[in-house]
């Protein structure tokens, strides 16, 4: 099941925005919450978005990201993604 969901203690609810910033696509795969509160999400058809209270940034192939689906995002021990 692709997408981004919030759990409210009783049910899951699909969401299309984080911190008021819209997702690039609803086909979110492998989201990761970083230590600094940012939410990273990869997409089924390529690209990664990082969302935080201060803004959002989308990384695509033009930014050096490999093409294709992003299934997993992980932070290194020092916190870098």
C-alpha positions, 0 to 999 in steps of 0.5 A, spaced: 500 500 500 503 506 497 501 513 500 503 516 507 498 515 513 497 518 520 495 514 525 490 517 530 490 512 535 484 509 533 484 509 525 489 510 519 488 516 515 491 518 508 495 525 508 497 528 502 501 534 506 506 534 511 507 541 515 502 544 510 507 542 504 504 538 499 507 531 497 510 531 490 506 525 489 501 520 493 505 514 491 510 515 497 514 509 499 519 508 505 518 514 509 523 516 514 523 521 520 529 524 521 532 526 528 531 533 526 523 532 525 524 532 518 520 527 514 523 524 508 519 520 502 521 516 496 516 516 490 514 510 486 516 513 480 522 517 482 524 522 486 525 524 494 522 529 498 524 532 505 519 536 508 520 540 515 516 546 518 521 551 515 519 548 507 520 542 503 525 540 497 524 535 492 530 531 489 530 528 482 535 526 477 537 533 475 540 533 482 544 527 482 539 522 484 538 515 481 532 514 477 527 509 479 523 507 485 525 509 492 523 504 497 528 505 502 531 512 506 536 511 512 540 516 516 547 514 518 549 514 525 551 521 524 544 523 522 546 525 515 541 522 510 
